[in-house]
Every structure is written in C-alpha cells, then in structure tokens.
Amino acid sequence: MPGRFEAGRVCLELADEALDRVEGLVVFLRGAGVVPAGARLAGVDRRWLGPFRELRDCVAELVGAQLSGRPARPAALALLNALAAAAPPAPRAVRTRSGLLVRTLGGEPDCRALLAAVARDAVELLTDPAARALLRRCEGPGCRRCYLDTSRGRRRRWCSSEECGNRARVARHRAAHPRGGLSGPDPKDTAQA
C-alpha cells in the first residue's frame, strides 16, 4: 500500500511502490522525504516512471539477496552504483517567517538527482553492517515488504501493525474461534432440543 512510509529507509519505501502514475511517484518523493514538502516538482512526468521502476526493482533484488544470503546479479549492483554516482539534490536551510530553519532544495531537482538520492540511501543501507542487521522481511501472508526492525528487543514481525499485523491477529482469532467467536452453544442447536 503506497503512502505508509514505515520501512525506515527511503530505498525500502521505493521497493514497495507500484509507480504506475506520476502522482504516486510525487507522493513517494515527498512522503519518504526525498524532497522537502514545499519543494517544486513541476518537471516530474511519465518519463520518470521507468527509471524509478528500474531502481525499485534493483533495490528489491539487492535487499532480497541480502536477506537470503545469496549474491545478487552483478548487473543489479552495477546499476545501483551508476545511479548513485550522480549528484543528489543540494539541500538548503531557509528561515520561515517565525524564524525556524527548514530544509528546502537549491532548485527544482531533475530525475537523475532524485534517483541518485534514493540509490545512495540503498548503498548506505547495504554497506552498513549495523543497518543490515536490522533488515527484515514482513511475516504477513503474501507480503514481501522489507523494513528496518528498530523495535525494542528487535521482535517486530510485520511491515505494518495496522495492515499485516492486524490481518495476522484476525486470522489467529478466527482459527481459535471457528464459529465467528460466539461463546456458548450454537443457537440453532438449542432451538432443536
């Protein structure tokens, strides 16, 4: 489900995006913090979707390989490194009317700069032993989402407690209460007695 932003890393958020609409890409870029909320993104168009899908698939492959303990295709690593080589958007600190400093960008970023920002996040994740140790795959049935487990005790099991966690709790409840949770005898059985 796009727009949840619970994975703990920008690159992991990208790996869960459908990226079938320009509006979805803009929601991802803003919501995952790739660009600040007020940054102009007038240049985003359908041509950006293909490169971001390529990066999404690359990150998903590399993270999946990391979690399974197998090497990823050399082409995936080469693509990630090539995308990370570009300069990311330059941040600037500006004062609001109330005097607070907020982050903005030096100008409107292009596709290549934003791809670089996400690719660099993936490089940092995959090369940092402490971050890699927190990498998990959701245990929810049918969910393939990955996240960083920063919970106390490192016992987080789902990408989202509200989504996959709730589904698991409902399934566990239904298995324990096969008649829909009714307690006592079935009303049909007592009516026939």
C-alpha positions in Angstrom: 0.0 0.0 0.0 1.8 3.2 -1.1 2.0 6.1 1.2 2.6 4.2 4.5 6.3 5.1 4.9 7.0 2.7 7.8 10.0 0.8 6.3 12.6 3.0 8.0 14.7 3.8 4.8 13.9 5.7 1.7 15.2 2.9 -0.6 12.9 0.3 1.2 9.9 2.6 0.7 10.7 2.7 -3.0 10.8 -1.1 -3.2 7.1 -1.2 -2.2 5.9 1.4 -4.7 3.8 0.5 -7.7 5.0 3.6 -9.7 2.2 3.3 -12.3 1.2 7.0 -12.0 3.1 10.3 -11.8 1.1 11.3 -8.8 2.2 8.2 -7.0 5.8 9.0 -7.7 5.3 12.5 -6.3 3.6 11.1 -3.2 6.6 8.8 -2.7 9.2 11.5 -3.2 7.5 13.8 -0.7 6.3 11.2 1.8 9.6 9.3 2.0 11.5 12.6 2.5 13.4 12.5 -0.8 12.3 16.1 -1.3 11.0 18.5 1.4 7.3 19.1 1.5 7.4 22.5 -0.2 9.9 21.7 -3.0 8.8 22.3 -6.6 8.4 19.1 -8.6 6.8 20.6 -11.8 9.2 18.6 -14.0 8.0 15.2 -12.9 6.3 13.4 -15.8 5.7 9.9 -17.2 9.3 9.7 -18.4 10.4 9.5 -14.7 8.4 6.4 -14.0 10.6 4.0 -16.0 13.9 4.9 -14.3 12.4 4.8 -10.8 10.8 1.4 -11.6 14.3 0.2 -12.6 15.8 1.5 -9.4 12.9 0.0 -7.4 13.4 -3.5 -8.9 17.2 -3.2 -8.4 16.8 -2.3 -4.7 14.3 -5.1 -4.2 16.7 -7.6 -5.8 19.7 -6.4 -3.8 17.7 -6.4 -0.5 16.2 -9.8 -1.3 19.7 -11.2 -2.0 20.9 -9.7 1.3 18.1 -11.3 3.3 18.5 -14.7 1.7 22.3 -14.7 1.9 22.8 -15.1 -1.8 24.7 -12.8 -4.1 22.7 -10.5 -6.4 23.2 -10.3 -10.1 26.3 -8.2 -10.9 24.1 -6.1 -13.2 21.9 -5.0 -10.3 24.9 -3.8 -8.3 26.3 -2.0 -11.3 23.0 -0.2 -11.9 22.8 0.8 -8.3 26.3 2.2 -8.3 25.8 4.0 -11.6 22.6 5.7 -10.3 24.3 6.6 -7.0 27.2 8.3 -8.9 25.1 11.4 -9.9 24.9 14.3 -7.6 21.8 14.3 -5.4 19.7 17.5 -5.0 21.5 20.1 -2.9 19.7 21.0 0.3 19.5 24.5 1.7 18.4 25.8 5.1 16.0 28.8 4.9 14.2 30.7 7.6 10.5 30.7 7.9 8.5 33.8 8.9 8.6 32.6 12.5 12.4 32.3 12.4 12.7 28.5 12.3 15.1 26.9 9.9 13.6 24.4 7.4 15.1 22.3 4.7 14.5 23.1 1.0 16.3 22.5 -2.2 18.6 24.8 -4.1 16.4 24.5 -7.2 14.0 22.1 -8.8 15.6 18.7 -8.9 15.8 16.6 -12.0 15.1 12.9 -12.3 18.7 11.9 -12.2 19.4 13.8 -9.0 16.4 12.2 -7.2 17.4 8.7 -8.4 20.9 9.4 -7.0 19.4 10.3 -3.6 17.5 7.1 -3.4 20.3 5.0 -4.8 22.8 6.4 -2.3 20.4 5.5 0.5 20.4 1.9 -0.8 24.2 1.9 -1.0 24.4 3.2 2.6 21.9 0.5 3.8 23.6 -2.4 2.0 27.1 -1.4 3.1 26.4 -0.6 6.8 26.7 -3.7 8.9 24.6 -2.2 11.7 21.7 -1.2 9.4 21.9 -4.6 7.5 21.5 -6.4 10.8 18.1 -4.6 11.3 16.8 -5.6 7.8 13.7 -7.8 7.9 11.0 -9.2 5.6 7.4 -8.9 6.7 6.0 -12.2 8.0 2.5 -11.3 6.8 1.0 -13.9 4.4 1.6 -12.7 0.8 3.5 -9.6 1.9 7.1 -9.2 0.6 7.7 -5.8 2.1 11.1 -5.2 3.8 11.8 -2.8 6.7 14.3 -2.0 9.4 13.4 -3.5 12.8 14.3 -0.8 15.2 11.8 -2.0 17.8 12.9 -2.7 21.4 14.0 -6.3 21.6 14.1 -6.5 17.7 10.9 -8.6 17.6 9.0 -6.7 15.0 7.3 -9.2 12.7 5.3 -7.1 10.3 5.9 -4.2 8.0 2.8 -2.5 9.5 1.0 -3.4 12.7 -2.2 -1.8 11.3 -2.1 -3.8 8.0 -0.2 -7.1 8.1 -0.2 -7.3 11.9 -4.0 -6.8 12.1 -4.5 -9.5 9.4 -2.4 -11.9 11.3 -4.3 -11.2 14.6 -7.7 -11.6 12.8 -6.6 -14.9 11.3 -5.3 -16.1 14.6 -8.6 -15.2 16.3 -10.7 -16.9 13.6 -8.6 -20.1 13.9 -9.2 -20.1 17.7 -12.9 -19.3 17.3 -14.1 -21.1 14.2 -17.7 -20.2 14.7 -17.1 -16.5 14.4 -16.2 -16.0 18.1 -19.7 -17.0 19.5 -19.4 -18.3 23.0 -21.7 -21.0 24.4 -23.8 -23.4 22.4 -24.9 -22.7 18.8 -28.4 -21.1 18.9 -29.5 -23.5 16.2 -28.5 -26.5 18.3 -30.6 -25.2 21.3 -33.6 -24.5 19.2 -33.8 -28.1 18.0 -33.5 -29.6 21.6 
